[in-house]
Amino acid sequence: MRKGSAAAILAGLAVAVAACGNAPTTTEPTAAGSASATSGGAKSLQGVKIEVAAKWTGAEQKNFEQVLKAFTDKTGAEVTYASTGEDTGAYLGPRIQGNNPPDVAILPQPGLVEQYVEQNALKPLTPEVTAEIDANYTPYWKELGSVDGKVYGVLVKAAHKSLVWYRSQAFEDAGVQAPTNWDELMKAAQTVADSGTPPFSLCGASGWTLTDLFENVYLSTAGPENYDKLSDHEIPWTDPTVGVALEKIAQIASKSDYLVDGTSGTMQTDFPTCVTKVYGTDKAAMVIEADFVAVEAVNAGAKVGEEAKYFPFPKAGDTTPVVLGGDVAVAMKDTPGAMALVQFLASKEGGEVWAKLPGYLSPNKNVSPDNYPDELTKQLGQTIVSAGDAVRYDMSDLAPSAFGGTDGKGEWKVLQDFVRDPSDVKGTQEALEAEAAKAWK
């Protein structure tokens, strides 16, 4: 599942986002007694104990603990890590009810911020932390962590969802180059199909991958402003902009020779099986998904950068689409230690510590590209830099889970039905709107 396993998959690969900007972003405390993680001088949190909870285990946990060590070395605080496992809510719920939450939690999606604010489980971030966010993030990311004008969270780790991975031999055999726009993608797909290889391996059995496909096409064709409106259900799914995006997707789904194992086989193929159809069995040429495809490609015997290559999701309209998923740091206690840790995670300094480690992608615009461990991460980062303020968060993760995050229901099911029969765009829009109306009651 996307929300549960993406981070764990990433642990085996260095994936990061390079960023721009050279101005100092460290924020000094403005009030006497403020315990800023980024202030100089004596270790202001010596002897303070802080607990932080996140879903990460294994290599990801070890890497995050190195970031926490850097915070400890700087502040003197003693930080304890607790793994929530894949179900963050199941872990945090009893602790919230028992009035014993961790000081800081890392939530796997922004939608949970509002949910926990409604339960009075989160504390507004202090002016010092908010200033750190203002220095290092675009206003869009600040808004994602805000509820009713108050800032509660900051995106500290992300996954890059605007990539198309391809098998280099399949492209070479067909004599095609990596496309840069949708028309070129369709032309390349036809040429690859003519060479005898189905161009696409869609993960039809995993509905979340279809939401990722839609989001990239929609962001490109409709633009960031409409993307935000649709994310909040401020415009209906029957809006003409949705139809334009679905018609683009239908150009792939309506041609059975474009889909490995045809439509029926596509709808029985989950993630990561769709990746192995490209790299393990060499049955298809391309798979449309996030940076974590790389780990599955390696598991299938391909070498990233040689057999397994990628190109940025092609422009289907006027906007270069860059969609991110990721994890949001929040304070569950209003203490100097909790605020200082969130501030450190939001800082340029904290991001650069993390960026040197595998399995990390940063939305912080001031994390220097020099910190990233390989060329792949720098290339991924360049797409973020190029997209600028047009970068957006995964739309389905911003929606109520009944619509955007439930297997066999809501958006997942409607898009699966659409891939099975892409001839009825209007009917698909009406079905999406009916599901959205129920979820946004």
SESEZA-801051 format. One record per residue (C-alpha): x, z, y; residue number from 1; residue in one letter. Coordinates in pm, 1 decimal. Each point is the difference from the previous one (the first is absolute). Layout:
BEGIN
> x; z; y; num; residu
> X; Z; Y; NUM; a $
...
END
This chain:
BEGIN
> x; z; y; num; residu
> 0.0; 0.0; 0.0; 1; m $
> 122.6; -81.5; 347.2; 2; r $
> -38.6; 342.2; 157.4; 3; k $
> 132.5; 191.9; -296.5; 4; g $
> 294.6; -198.2; -125.9; 5; s $
> 142.1; -207.6; 282.7; 6; a $
> 224.6; 277.7; 120.0; 7; a $
> 122.1; 77.9; -349.0; 8; a $
> 82.6; -364.0; -63.2; 9; i $
> 194.4; -17.3; 323.8; 10; l $
> 236.2; 274.1; -115.3; 11; a $
> 206.9; -249.9; -194.4; 12; g $
> 66.5; -239.6; 286.6; 13; l $
> 135.7; 23.2; 352.4; 14; a $
> -275.8; -134.9; 220.4; 15; v $
> 9.6; 85.2; 364.8; 16; a $
> -99.7; -127.7; 337.5; 17; v $
> 266.4; -75.2; 255.6; 18; a $
> -108.0; 60.9; 356.2; 19; a $
> 85.3; -65.2; 359.0; 20; c $
> 91.5; 208.4; 300.0; 21; g $
> 313.2; 187.6; 97.1; 22; n $
> -132.1; 258.1; 243.8; 23; a $
> 43.3; 364.7; -98.2; 24; p $
> -328.1; 136.0; -134.3; 25; t $
> 79.7; 360.7; -76.1; 26; t $
> -244.0; 226.7; 180.3; 27; t $
> 115.0; 333.1; 133.3; 28; e $
> -244.4; 292.1; -0.6; 29; p $
> -170.8; 35.1; 334.0; 30; t $
> -129.2; 353.5; -36.0; 31; a $
> 198.0; 317.9; -41.4; 32; a $
> 17.2; 108.2; -359.1; 33; g $
> -96.4; -339.7; -145.6; 34; s $
> 173.6; -53.7; -334.1; 35; a $
> 92.2; -365.8; 20.9; 36; s $
> 163.5; -157.3; -303.8; 37; a $
> 194.5; -228.6; 227.3; 38; t $
> 136.8; 243.8; 253.2; 39; s $
> 370.3; 67.3; 12.4; 40; g $
> 189.6; 328.0; -7.7; 41; g $
> -69.3; 287.1; -238.3; 42; a $
> -215.3; -46.5; -307.2; 43; k $
> -334.2; 96.7; 147.5; 44; s $
> -183.0; 49.0; -331.2; 45; l $
> 257.3; 208.7; -185.0; 46; q $
> -181.8; 202.8; -265.0; 47; g $
> -335.4; -175.0; 47.7; 48; v $
> -169.1; -111.4; -322.6; 49; k $
> -195.5; -325.5; -9.6; 50; i $
> -193.1; -156.9; -286.6; 51; e $
> -71.0; -374.5; -3.6; 52; v $
> -223.5; -170.7; -256.5; 53; a $
> 1.5; -369.7; -89.6; 54; a $
> -82.8; -215.7; -300.3; 55; k $
> 356.0; -107.6; -71.9; 56; w $
> 174.9; 79.7; -326.5; 57; t $
> 318.0; -114.9; -171.3; 58; g $
> 239.1; -208.7; 208.2; 59; a $
> -233.5; -6.6; 300.1; 60; e $
> -15.9; 378.1; 2.2; 61; q $
> 378.9; 26.2; -20.7; 62; k $
> 40.4; -239.1; 289.8; 63; n $
> -252.4; 186.3; 212.8; 64; f $
> 176.4; 326.2; -80.4; 65; e $
> 316.3; -151.1; 150.2; 66; q $
> -194.8; -57.6; 320.2; 67; v $
> -118.8; 359.0; -12.2; 68; l $
> 358.4; 114.7; -49.9; 69; k $
> 100.6; -182.1; 317.0; 70; a $
> -277.2; 186.3; 180.0; 71; f $
> 122.3; 329.3; -144.5; 72; t $
> 358.1; -73.6; 97.7; 73; d $
> -117.1; -66.9; 354.7; 74; k $
> -246.4; 284.7; 48.6; 75; t $
> 86.7; 267.1; -255.8; 76; g $
> -353.1; -4.3; -141.8; 77; a $
> -52.7; 56.1; -371.3; 78; e $
> -225.3; -280.2; -126.0; 79; v $
> -180.5; 4.3; -334.5; 80; t $
> -146.9; -320.2; -143.2; 81; y $
> -321.5; -4.5; -204.7; 82; a $
> -120.7; -313.2; -178.5; 83; s $
> -373.1; -59.3; 24.0; 84; t $
> 5.3; -258.0; -279.0; 85; g $
> -205.7; -317.0; 35.5; 86; e $
> -320.4; 179.9; 107.7; 87; d $
> 95.0; 152.6; 333.2; 88; t $
> -353.4; 121.7; 64.1; 89; g $
> -22.9; 184.1; -330.4; 90; a $
> 319.1; 187.3; 86.1; 91; y $
> -71.2; 77.0; 364.1; 92; l $
> -371.0; 83.2; -38.0; 93; g $
> 36.2; 334.3; -180.8; 94; p $
> 289.0; 101.6; 222.8; 95; r $
> -203.3; -72.9; 312.2; 96; i $
> -294.3; 191.7; -139.3; 97; q $
> 229.7; 289.1; -89.0; 98; g $
> 138.7; 3.4; 355.9; 99; n $
> 347.6; -69.2; -140.4; 100; n $
> 83.6; -359.8; 93.9; 101; p $
> 355.9; -130.2; 23.3; 102; p $
> 149.2; -6.0; 348.8; 103; d $
> 27.4; -378.2; -9.0; 104; v $
> -167.7; -258.9; -223.1; 105; a $
> 69.4; -370.5; -43.6; 106; i $
> -332.7; -176.8; -47.6; 107; l $
> -8.4; -334.9; -186.6; 108; p $
> -236.8; -167.0; 248.1; 109; q $
> -114.0; 49.4; 361.5; 110; p $
> -364.9; 32.7; -97.9; 111; g $
> 75.8; 343.9; -139.1; 112; l $
> 106.8; 119.2; 345.1; 113; v $
> -355.2; -13.1; 133.0; 114; e $
> -134.4; 149.5; -323.3; 115; q $
> 224.4; 305.3; 28.6; 116; y $
> -58.8; 33.0; 374.8; 117; v $
> -371.4; 26.7; -74.1; 118; e $
> 87.2; 285.9; -238.5; 119; q $
> 206.0; 168.0; 275.3; 120; n $
> 298.8; -28.1; -233.1; 121; a $
> 240.3; -171.5; 241.9; 122; l $
> 163.6; 114.2; 321.5; 123; k $
> 40.2; -225.1; 305.5; 124; p $
> 362.8; -96.2; 48.5; 125; l $
> 178.4; 162.0; 291.8; 126; t $
> 100.5; -190.6; 314.6; 127; p $
> 360.9; -6.1; -127.1; 128; e $
> -102.4; -171.2; -324.1; 129; v $
> -235.5; -236.7; 180.2; 130; t $
> 281.0; -96.9; 237.6; 131; a $
> 216.6; -83.9; -301.5; 132; e $
> -276.2; -225.5; -131.8; 133; i $
> -39.7; -167.7; 339.0; 134; d $
> 372.7; -71.6; 8.8; 135; a $
> 24.7; -151.1; -346.4; 136; n $
> -336.2; -157.2; -85.8; 137; y $
> -236.1; -253.7; 150.4; 138; t $
> -334.3; 134.3; 130.3; 139; p $
> -175.1; -141.7; -306.6; 140; y $
> 183.6; 235.3; -235.0; 141; w $
> -70.0; 297.3; 225.8; 142; k $
> -369.1; -85.5; -2.2; 143; e $
> -3.9; -10.8; -380.9; 144; l $
> 107.0; 362.9; -9.2; 145; g $
> -249.0; 108.9; 268.4; 146; s $
> -353.8; 134.4; -14.2; 147; v $
> -216.5; 43.5; 310.2; 148; d $
> 298.6; -51.9; 226.4; 149; g $
> 221.7; 260.1; -166.0; 150; k $
> 309.1; -98.4; -198.9; 151; v $
> 16.4; 153.3; -348.0; 152; y $
> 232.5; -225.5; -199.2; 153; g $
> 277.5; -255.7; 2.4; 154; v $
> 79.9; -276.8; -247.0; 155; l $
> 342.9; 81.6; -140.1; 156; v $
> 29.7; -229.8; -303.0; 157; k $
> -151.7; -339.8; -65.4; 158; a $
> -35.6; -291.1; -241.5; 159; a $
> 25.0; -362.1; 114.8; 160; h $
> -304.3; -192.6; -122.4; 161; k $
> 49.9; -339.9; 160.8; 162; s $
> 221.5; -177.2; -250.9; 163; l $
> -27.2; -284.0; -248.9; 164; v $
> 246.2; 25.6; -289.4; 165; w $
> 106.7; -314.3; -182.4; 166; y $
> 210.7; -106.6; -294.9; 167; r $
> 282.7; -207.5; 140.6; 168; s $
> 28.4; -228.0; -304.4; 169; q $
> -366.1; -98.2; 27.7; 170; a $
> 50.1; -101.5; 363.5; 171; f $
> 319.6; -187.0; -82.5; 172; e $
> -167.6; -186.0; -286.3; 173; d $
> -281.2; -106.9; 232.9; 174; a $
> 234.2; -78.4; 287.6; 175; g $
> -176.8; 224.9; 250.6; 176; v $
> 124.3; 241.2; 265.1; 177; q $
> -141.2; 334.8; 103.3; 178; a $
> -300.2; -70.8; 226.7; 179; p $
> -41.1; 148.4; 348.0; 180; t $
> -371.2; -62.6; 57.4; 181; n $
> -317.8; -29.9; -203.9; 182; w $
> -10.8; -379.0; -6.7; 183; d $
> 356.9; -8.2; -129.9; 184; e $
> -94.9; 260.0; -261.9; 185; l $
> -287.2; -215.0; -122.4; 186; m $
> 220.0; -308.1; -6.3; 187; k $
> 269.5; 185.1; -193.8; 188; a $
> -261.5; 135.7; -240.1; 189; a $
> -125.4; -349.2; -75.7; 190; q $
> 353.7; -130.1; -53.1; 191; t $
> 80.8; 288.7; -234.9; 192; v $
> -325.0; -59.9; -187.9; 193; a $
> 84.8; -369.3; -31.3; 194; d $
> 335.2; 97.4; -151.6; 195; s $
> -186.4; 174.5; -283.1; 196; g $
> 18.0; 364.0; 112.5; 197; t $
> -303.1; 191.6; 128.6; 198; p $
> 104.8; 109.1; 349.8; 199; p $
> -175.1; 338.4; 19.2; 200; f $
> -24.4; 311.4; -211.5; 201; s $
> -276.9; 204.1; 161.5; 202; l $
> -58.4; 357.0; -115.4; 203; c $
> -376.8; -42.7; -22.1; 204; g $
> -63.4; 303.4; -216.8; 205; a $
> 155.0; 223.5; 268.9; 206; s $
> -246.1; -31.1; 286.8; 207; g $
> 235.2; 157.6; 252.8; 208; w $
> 230.5; -301.0; -18.7; 209; t $
> -287.0; -221.2; 112.4; 210; l $
> -60.5; 225.5; 299.3; 211; t $
> 367.9; -40.7; 88.3; 212; d $
> -36.9; -378.3; -18.8; 213; l $
> -309.7; 6.6; 218.9; 214; f $
> 162.6; 229.8; 256.3; 215; e $
> 298.4; -228.3; 47.1; 216; n $
> -213.8; -309.3; 41.9; 217; v $
> -245.9; 179.1; 228.2; 218; y $
> 268.0; 152.0; 224.9; 219; l $
> 155.0; -344.3; 39.8; 220; s $
> -321.3; -193.5; 62.0; 221; t $
> -205.8; 256.0; 192.8; 222; a $
> 279.9; 183.2; 182.6; 223; g $
> 81.4; 369.4; 43.6; 224; p $
> -297.5; 82.4; 225.0; 225; e $
> -258.8; -126.5; -246.9; 226; n $
> 197.8; 161.0; -283.4; 227; y $
> -41.7; 336.1; 172.9; 228; d $
> -370.8; -58.7; 55.4; 229; k $
> -64.1; -97.8; -359.0; 230; l $
> 208.6; 296.0; -121.0; 231; s $
> -234.4; 232.6; 191.5; 232; d $
> -310.8; -200.8; -92.9; 233; h $
> -56.0; -71.7; 368.1; 234; e $
> -73.1; -359.5; -96.6; 235; i $
> -188.6; -84.2; -319.2; 236; p $
> 147.6; -170.5; -302.2; 237; w $
> -246.1; -281.0; 68.4; 238; t $
> 201.4; -83.8; 313.6; 239; d $
> 125.2; -360.4; 0.8; 240; p $
> 362.5; 118.9; 5.9; 241; t $
> -44.6; 142.6; -350.1; 242; v $
> -134.3; -330.2; -124.1; 243; g $
> 307.7; -182.6; 131.5; 244; v $
> 228.9; 230.0; -198.3; 245; a $
> -205.8; -30.7; -318.3; 246; l $
> 3.5; -378.2; 27.1; 247; e $
> 381.2; 11.2; 9.6; 248; k $
> 9.9; 213.7; -313.0; 249; i $
> -245.2; -236.9; -166.8; 250; a $
> 261.4; -275.0; 34.2; 251; q $
> 195.1; 189.6; -265.9; 252; i $
> -279.4; 149.3; -208.0; 253; a $
> -205.9; -319.0; -28.0; 254; s $
> 272.5; -196.4; -179.5; 255; k $
> 38.4; 113.5; -359.3; 256; s $
> 330.1; -185.3; -35.4; 257; d $
> 138.3; 217.6; 280.3; 258; y $
> -58.9; 316.7; -204.7; 259; l $
> 207.4; 84.4; -304.8; 260; v $
> -233.1; 34.8; -301.1; 261; d $
> -284.9; -126.7; 216.9; 262; g $
> -268.7; 205.3; 172.2; 263; t $
> -92.7; 191.9; -313.9; 264; s $
> 359.4; 97.0; -70.8; 265; g $
> 52.8; 94.7; 362.9; 266; t $
> -287.0; 246.3; -7.4; 267; m $
> 150.4; 166.4; -307.6; 268; q $
> 345.7; 32.8; 157.1; 269; t $
> 88.0; 327.7; 166.8; 270; d $
> 298.8; 111.6; 202.4; 271; f $
> 278.1; -2.9; -117.8; 272; p $
> -87.2; -251.8; -275.2; 273; t $
> -39.6; -264.9; 269.7; 274; c $
> 368.0; 49.1; 87.2; 275; v $
> 116.6; -44.0; -358.0; 276; t $
> -188.3; -330.2; -15.5; 277; k $
> 233.3; -123.8; 273.4; 278; v $
> 329.5; 155.9; -109.5; 279; y $
> -37.7; 124.9; -355.8; 280; g $
> -165.0; -297.6; -167.3; 281; t $
> 67.5; -262.5; 271.8; 282; d $
> -360.3; -114.2; -15.5; 283; k $
> -68.0; -10.3; 375.4; 284; a $
> 192.1; -55.8; 323.0; 285; a $
> -128.9; 256.6; 251.1; 286; m $
> -155.3; 345.1; 25.6; 287; v $
> -142.3; 127.9; 328.9; 288; i $
> 74.3; 369.1; 44.6; 289; e $
> 211.9; 267.4; 164.0; 290; a $
> 367.8; 87.4; -7.0; 291; d $
> -48.1; 204.1; -317.8; 292; f $
> -34.9; -325.9; -195.7; 293; v $
> 380.3; -1.2; -2.6; 294; a $
> 23.2; 291.9; -241.3; 295; v $
> -239.2; -165.2; -244.9; 296; e $
> 195.1; -324.6; 27.9; 297; a $
> 319.1; 186.0; -86.6; 298; v $
> -177.4; 167.2; -292.1; 299; n $
> -93.4; -349.7; -119.6; 300; a $
> 365.4; -104.5; 3.2; 301; g $
> 20.2; -179.7; 334.2; 302; a $
> 262.1; 69.5; 263.1; 303; k $
> -132.2; 50.3; 350.2; 304; v $
> 149.1; -256.4; 235.6; 305; g $
> 67.8; -247.0; -279.9; 306; e $
> -288.3; -56.5; -243.4; 307; e $
> -232.1; 223.9; 201.5; 308; a $
> -29.8; -103.5; 362.7; 309; k $
> -266.4; 45.4; 264.3; 310; y $
> -119.8; -143.8; 327.8; 311; f $
> -212.0; 164.6; 270.8; 312; p $
> -373.3; -50.8; -43.8; 313; f $
> -60.8; -340.9; 160.4; 314; p $
> -189.9; -19.1; 324.9; 315; k $
> -357.2; -107.9; -67.4; 316; a $
> -84.5; 16.3; 370.9; 317; g $
> 163.4; 95.9; 327.3; 318; d $
> 136.0; 341.3; -108.8; 319; t $
> 292.9; 64.5; -231.0; 320; t $
> -156.5; 254.3; -235.8; 321; p $
> 184.5; 322.2; -78.2; 322; v $
> -207.9; 259.5; -183.0; 323; v $
> 140.6; 338.4; -94.0; 324; l $
> -114.4; 279.6; -224.6; 325; g $
> 156.4; 342.7; 13.5; 326; g $
> 8.4; 377.0; 27.1; 327; d $
> -92.5; 223.7; 292.5; 328; v $
> 163.7; 334.3; 80.9; 329; a $
> -238.6; 269.4; 128.0; 330; v $
> 30.9; 368.1; 90.4; 331; a $
> -231.2; 237.1; -187.1; 332; m $
> 137.2; 304.9; 181.6; 333; k $
> 57.1; 39.5; 371.7; 334; d $
> 348.4; 145.3; -27.5; 335; t $
> 332.0; -94.9; 164.6; 336; p $
> 140.7; -88.2; -342.9; 337; g $
> -284.9; -234.8; -92.8; 338; a $
> 9.2; -178.3; 334.4; 339; m $
> 377.7; -29.4; -4.7; 340; a $
> -2.1; -162.2; -343.3; 341; l $
> -266.2; -255.5; 98.0; 342; v $
> 198.1; -73.4; 315.5; 343; q $
> 316.4; -56.5; -201.6; 344; f $
> -178.3; -235.9; -238.6; 345; l $
> -133.1; -194.0; 300.2; 346; a $
> 337.7; -18.0; 171.3; 347; s $
> 259.4; -274.7; 5.6; 348; k $
> 246.0; 243.2; -153.9; 349; e $
> -224.5; 91.3; -291.9; 350; g $
> -93.0; -362.0; -63.2; 351; g $
> 362.0; -105.9; -11.7; 352; e $
> 85.9; 270.5; -253.6; 353; v $
> -281.7; -126.4; -220.9; 354; w $
> 82.8; -367.4; 55.7; 355; a $
> 337.2; 37.8; -170.0; 356; k $
> -177.3; 91.3; -325.5; 357; l $
> -179.9; -225.2; -252.8; 358; p $
> -375.1; -44.9; 1.5; 359; g $
> -65.2; 44.1; 369.8; 360; y $
> -173.8; -210.8; 260.9; 361; l $
> -22.2; 127.1; 359.2; 362; s $
> -261.9; -82.9; 262.7; 363; p $
> 221.7; 169.2; 261.9; 364; n $
> 99.2; -275.1; 244.5; 365; k $
> 323.8; 174.1; 96.4; 366; n $
> 155.6; 38.1; -344.4; 367; v $
> 312.9; -213.3; 19.6; 368; s $
> 29.8; -284.3; -253.1; 369; p $
> 359.2; 106.4; -58.0; 370; d $
> -131.2; 288.2; -209.8; 371; n $
> -165.9; -211.7; -266.9; 372; y $
> 185.9; -42.4; -327.6; 373; p $
> -22.7; -375.0; -69.0; 374; d $
> -94.3; -342.6; 130.5; 375; e $
> -342.4; 8.2; -162.2; 376; l $
> -106.1; 301.4; 202.2; 377; t $
> 131.2; -154.9; 321.1; 378; k $
> -192.0; -321.0; -67.4; 379; q $
> -317.4; 195.9; -66.8; 380; l $
> 56.1; 187.9; 319.9; 381; g $
> 32.7; -314.9; 205.0; 382; q $
> -359.0; -95.2; -78.8; 383; t $
> -111.6; 329.3; 152.7; 384; i $
> 210.8; -56.4; 310.7; 385; v $
> -135.3; -353.2; 40.5; 386; s $
> -361.1; 115.0; -34.6; 387; a $
> 38.7; 264.8; 271.2; 388; g $
> -328.3; 158.3; 107.0; 389; d $
> -196.4; -217.0; -242.6; 390; a $
> 104.6; 215.0; -298.5; 391; v $
> -304.3; 163.1; -160.1; 392; r $
> -78.3; 255.9; -269.3; 393; y $
> -166.5; -93.2; -328.8; 394; d $
> -366.3; -47.7; 94.2; 395; m $
> -150.1; 115.5; -329.0; 396; s $
> 196.0; 326.2; 23.3; 397; d $
> -156.9; 61.9; 340.7; 398; l $
> -351.5; -46.5; -140.0; 399; a $
> -213.7; 260.4; -176.8; 400; p $
> 118.4; 8.3; -360.2; 401; s $
> -344.1; -104.0; -126.0; 402; a $
> 57.0; -334.7; 169.7; 403; f $
> 375.5; -56.3; 6.9; 404; g $
> 145.4; 210.7; -277.1; 405; g $
> -216.7; 18.3; -310.3; 406; t $
> 57.1; -203.5; -312.7; 407; d $
> -299.5; -214.2; -91.0; 408; g $
> -187.0; 74.7; 322.2; 409; k $
> -16.7; -95.5; 365.4; 410; g $
> 249.7; -247.4; 138.9; 411; e $
> 203.8; -9.7; -320.5; 412; w $
> -293.3; -118.6; -210.2; 413; k $
> -137.4; -245.2; 257.3; 414; v $
> 337.4; -169.6; 40.1; 415; l $
> 40.0; -14.7; -376.5; 416; q $
> -340.1; -167.3; -20.2; 417; d $
> 112.1; -241.3; 270.1; 418; f $
> 310.1; -103.5; -194.0; 419; v $
> -222.0; -63.3; -302.4; 420; r $
> -226.8; -221.3; 213.3; 421; d $
> 143.6; -88.3; 342.3; 422; p $
> -274.5; -249.2; 80.2; 423; s $
> -231.4; 244.8; 179.3; 424; d $
> 187.3; 124.9; 306.0; 425; v $
> -315.9; 103.5; 186.4; 426; k $
> -135.6; 190.8; -298.7; 427; g $
> 333.4; 177.6; -39.4; 428; t $
> -8.5; 103.7; 364.8; 429; q $
> -351.3; 136.4; -40.0; 430; e $
> 105.0; 195.2; -309.0; 431; a $
> 301.8; 144.1; 184.1; 432; l $
> -215.7; 102.2; 295.1; 433; e $
> -257.7; 165.0; -227.1; 434; a $
> 274.6; 207.9; -165.1; 435; e $
> 160.5; 83.7; 335.0; 436; a $
> -332.0; 108.7; 152.5; 437; a $
> -48.8; 249.4; -282.6; 438; k $
> 353.2; 136.3; 29.6; 439; a $
> -3.6; 41.4; 379.8; 440; w $
> -334.1; 188.1; 14.3; 441; k $
END
